[in-house]
């Protein structure tokens, strides 16, 4: 560790103890990557954007520290104390947080970024992740984690009493034996989560997605769920018969988050203003569908057929479009013969920030006014794209 940093830590210790010569540690963007510093004392330090990648700070004290957008990816933080810390936008991918204490910490609006690229720009993104972190037996009681992404995190036997998990992404989270007494899971996505032996009797689960969860309360299919499945069946019959039977599906403004549309052919269906947040749609066919103003943030549309679809002003932040075909659709006549005319896919003013378009075909698409921050367009086919 650099000598000037050692001196800064000594001065911070004096500041904590109100001793002469004490100066609060205030080092935005400081890089602690790879450092081994167990039992460190960073109480009340100001370290926004700091990097702790692959570092070992086991037993460290980060109580009340400003760690906004800090990066703890692959860090070892066993029994670390993050009580009342500002961890908004922090990243803990594949970190070890066994028995760490996050009581009253603010983990809301998690942001996923790494040590490469323009960090200041990444701090403004709103697609967070703590994917793969090991937080067994961690204490997150009373923590604020609304809107954060904990996908795939191990939280077995964790203390999650009264945690704010509203609208959080908890897909495939291991909550085995976790104490969720009083937790607010309103609107949270728990698809595939393991709730075996978890205490959720006094949790708020209004609007939570419980598809494919293991354990937990019995999943009762509502009348609304049955109605949606019926609508889909009727629409698929309409598609298969080229309109001779069934009826075109109109899902305008409906909440479809509890569905799994993997592999379905829903060509020409109307999804205006519908909520498909994080819905799995891999390999589905959405040719000439209308998704105007729809919410598809975080949805899996990999390998889908999106030819000629309309995504005007749709919220598609963090969507997976890898391998999707969003090229133009061929217009057919009444006898289903090619007319030689093409209908391009339209992303006019769509929010595509951080979308994955690796291997996607966007030929001829309209991307005018689309938010493409964080999108690697070079990974997609972009012939004759309008921008």
Residue pairs with C-beta under 8 A, 6 or more apart in sequence:
1 35
1 37
5 30
8 23
8 25
8 27
9 25
9 40
9 41
11 21
11 22
11 23
11 25
12 22
12 23
12 24
12 25
12 41
12 42
12 45
13 22
13 41
14 20
14 21
14 22
14 23
15 22
15 23
15 24
15 25
16 22
16 41
16 43
16 44
24 44
24 45
24 46
25 42
25 45
25 46
25 47
26 45
26 46
27 45
27 46
27 47
27 50
28 46
28 47
28 48
28 49
28 50
29 48
29 49
29 50
29 51
29 119
30 47
30 50
30 51
31 50
31 51
31 115
32 50
32 51
32 52
32 55
32 57
33 51
33 52
33 53
33 54
33 55
33 115
34 53
34 54
34 55
35 55
35 56
35 57
36 55
36 56
37 55
37 56
37 57
37 60
38 56
38 57
38 58
38 59
38 60
39 58
39 59
39 60
39 61
40 57
40 60
40 61
41 60
41 61
42 60
42 61
42 62
42 65
43 61
43 62
43 63
43 64
43 65
44 63
44 64
44 65
45 62
45 65
45 66
46 65
46 66
47 65
47 66
47 67
47 70
48 66
48 67
48 68
48 69
48 70
49 68
49 69
49 70
49 71
49 119
49 120
49 123
50 67
50 70
50 71
51 70
51 71
51 115
52 70
52 71
52 72
52 75
53 71
53 72
53 73
53 74
53 75
53 114
53 115
54 73
54 74
54 75
55 72
55 75
55 76
56 75
56 76
57 75
57 76
57 77
57 80
58 76
58 77
58 78
58 79
58 80
59 78
59 79
59 80
60 77
60 80
60 81
61 80
61 81
62 80
62 81
62 82
62 85
63 81
63 82
63 83
63 84
63 85
64 83
64 84
64 85
65 82
65 85
65 86
66 85
66 86
67 82
67 85
67 86
67 87
67 90
68 86
68 87
68 88
68 89
68 90
68 123
69 88
69 89
69 90
69 111
69 113
69 119
69 122
69 123
70 87
70 90
70 91
71 90
71 91
71 113
71 114
71 115
72 90
72 91
72 92
72 95
73 91
73 92
73 93
73 94
73 95
73 114
74 93
74 94
74 95
75 92
75 95
75 96
76 95
76 96
77 95
77 96
77 97
77 100
78 96
78 97
78 98
78 99
78 100
79 98
79 99
79 100
79 101
80 97
80 100
80 101
81 100
81 101
82 100
82 101
82 102
82 105
83 101
83 102
83 103
83 104
83 105
84 103
84 104
84 105
85 102
85 105
85 106
86 105
86 106
87 102
87 105
87 106
87 107
88 106
88 107
88 108
88 109
88 110
88 111
89 109
89 110
89 111
89 123
89 128
90 107
90 110
90 111
91 110
91 111
91 112
91 113
91 114
91 128
91 129
91 130
92 130
92 133
92 135
93 112
93 129
93 130
93 131
93 132
93 133
94 131
94 132
94 133
95 130
95 133
95 134
96 133
96 134
97 133
97 134
97 135
97 138
98 134
98 135
98 136
98 137
98 138
99 136
99 137
99 138
99 139
100 135
100 138
100 139
101 138
101 139
102 138
102 139
102 140
102 143
103 139
103 140
103 141
103 142
103 143
104 141
104 142
104 143
105 140
105 143
105 144
106 143
106 144
107 140
107 143
107 144
107 145
107 148
108 144
108 145
108 146
108 147
108 148
108 164
109 126
109 128
109 146
109 147
109 148
110 128
110 129
110 130
110 145
110 147
110 148
110 149
110 150
111 122
111 123
111 125
111 126
111 127
111 128
112 125
112 127
112 128
112 129
112 149
113 119
113 122
113 123
113 125
121 373
125 353
125 354
125 373
125 374
126 147
126 317
127 149
127 298
127 317
127 318
127 353
127 354
128 147
128 148
128 149
129 149
129 151
130 148
130 149
130 150
130 151
130 153
131 149
131 151
131 152
131 153
132 152
132 153
133 150
133 153
133 154
134 153
134 154
135 153
135 154
135 155
135 158
136 154
136 155
136 156
136 157
136 158
137 156
137 157
137 158
137 159
138 155
138 158
138 159
139 158
139 159
140 155
140 158
140 159
140 160
140 163
141 159
141 160
141 161
141 162
141 163
142 161
142 162
142 163
143 160
143 163
143 164
144 164
145 163
145 164
145 165
145 168
146 164
146 165
146 166
146 167
146 168
146 184
147 166
147 167
147 168
148 165
148 168
148 169
149 168
149 169
150 168
150 169
150 170
150 173
151 169
151 170
151 171
151 172
151 173
152 171
152 172
152 173
153 173
153 174
154 173
154 174
155 173
155 174
155 175
155 178
156 174
156 175
156 176
156 177
156 178
157 176
157 177
157 178
158 175
158 178
158 179
159 178
159 179
160 175
160 178
160 179
160 180
160 183
161 179
161 180
161 181
161 182
161 183
162 181
162 182
162 183
162 184
163 180
163 183
163 184
164 183
164 184
165 183
165 184
165 185
165 188
166 184
166 185
166 186
166 187
166 188
167 186
167 187
167 188
168 185
168 188
168 189
169 188
169 189
169 278
169 298
170 185
170 188
170 189
170 190
170 193
171 189
171 190
171 191
171 192
171 193
171 278
172 191
172 192
172 193
173 190
173 193
173 194
174 193
174 194
175 193
175 194
175 195
175 198
176 194
176 195
176 196
176 197
176 198
176 215
177 196
177 197
177 198
178 198
178 199
179 198
179 199
180 198
180 199
180 200
180 203
181 199
181 201
181 202
181 203
182 202
182 203
183 200
183 203
183 204
184 203
184 204
185 200
185 203
185 204
185 205
185 208
186 204
186 205
186 206
186 207
186 208
187 206
187 207
187 208
188 205
188 208
188 209
189 208
189 209
189 257
189 277
189 278
190 208
190 209
190 210
190 213
190 216
191 209
191 210
191 211
191 212
191 213
191 278
192 211
192 212
192 213
192 214
193 213
193 214
193 216
194 213
194 214
194 215
195 213
195 214
195 215
195 216
196 214
196 215
196 216
197 215
198 215
198 216
200 216
200 217
205 217
207 255
209 257
209 258
209 278
210 216
210 217
210 219
210 258
211 219
211 258
211 260
212 260
213 219
225 258
228 251
228 254
228 256
228 259
231 249
231 251
232 249
232 259
232 264
232 266
234 246
234 247
234 249
235 246
235 247
235 248
235 249
235 266
235 269
236 246
236 264
236 265
236 266
237 245
237 246
238 245
238 246
238 247
238 248
238 249
239 246
239 265
239 266
239 267
239 268
240 246
240 265
242 336
248 268
248 269
248 270
249 266
249 269
249 270
250 269
250 270
251 269
251 270
251 271
251 274
252 270
252 271
252 272
252 273
252 274
253 272
253 273
253 274
254 274
254 275
255 274
255 275
256 271
256 274
256 275
256 276
256 279
257 275
257 276
257 277
257 278
257 279
259 276
259 279
260 279
260 280
261 279
261 280
261 281
261 284
262 280
262 281
262 282
262 283
262 284
263 282
263 283
263 284
264 281
264 284
264 285
265 284
265 285
266 284
266 285
266 286
266 289
267 285
267 286
267 287
267 288
267 289
268 287
268 288
268 289
269 286
269 289
269 290
270 289
270 290
271 289
271 290
271 291
271 294
272 290
272 291
272 292
272 293
272 294
273 292
273 293
273 294
274 291
274 294
274 295
275 294
275 295
276 294
276 295
276 296
276 299
277 295
277 296
277 297
277 298
277 299
278 297
278 298
278 299
278 300
279 296
279 299
279 300
280 299
280 300
281 299
281 300
281 301
281 304
282 300
282 301
282 302
282 303
282 304
283 302
283 303
283 304
284 301
284 304
284 305
285 304
285 305
286 301
286 304
286 305
286 306
286 309
287 305
287 306
287 307
287 308
287 309
287 329
288 307
288 308
288 309
288 329
288 343
289 306
289 309
289 310
290 309
290 310
291 309
291 310
291 311
291 312
291 314
292 310
292 311
292 312
292 313
292 314
293 312
293 313
293 314
294 311
294 314
294 315
295 314
295 315
296 311
296 314
296 315
296 316
296 319
297 315
297 316
297 317
297 318
297 319
297 351
298 317
298 318
298 319
299 316
299 319
299 320
300 320
301 319
301 320
301 321
301 324
302 320
302 321
302 322
302 323
302 324
302 356
303 322
303 323
303 324
304 321
304 324
304 325
305 324
305 325
306 321
306 324
306 325
306 326
306 345
307 325
307 326
307 327
307 328
307 329
307 330
307 343
307 345
308 328
308 329
308 343
308 344
308 345
309 326
309 345
309 346
310 345
310 346
311 345
311 346
311 347
311 348
311 350
312 346
312 347
312 348
312 349
312 350
313 348
313 349
313 350
313 351
314 347
314 350
314 351
315 350
315 351
316 347
316 350
316 351
316 352
316 355
317 351
317 352
317 353
317 354
317 355
317 371
318 353
318 354
318 355
319 352
319 355
319 356
320 355
320 356
321 355
321 356
321 357
321 360
322 356
322 357
322 358
322 359
322 360
323 358
323 359
323 360
324 357
324 360
324 361
325 360
325 361
326 345
326 347
326 360
326 361
326 362
326 365
327 345
327 361
327 362
327 363
327 364
327 365
327 381
328 342
328 343
328 344
328 345
328 363
328 364
329 342
329 343
329 345
330 338
330 339
330 341
330 342
330 343
331 338
331 339
331 341
331 342
331 343
332 338
332 339
333 339
342 364
344 364
344 365
344 366
344 386
345 362
345 364
345 365
345 366
346 365
346 366
347 365
347 366
347 367
347 370
348 366
348 367
348 368
348 369
348 370
349 368
349 369
349 370
350 370
350 371
351 370
351 371
352 367
352 370
352 371
352 372
352 375
353 371
353 372
353 373
353 374
353 375
354 373
354 374
354 375
355 374
355 375
357 375
357 376
357 377
357 379
357 380
358 376
358 379
358 380
359 379
359 380
360 379
360 380
360 381
361 380
361 381
362 377
362 380
362 381
362 382
362 385
363 381
363 382
363 383
363 384
363 385
364 383
364 384
364 385
364 386
365 385
365 386
366 385
366 386
367 385
367 386
367 387
368 386
368 387
370 387
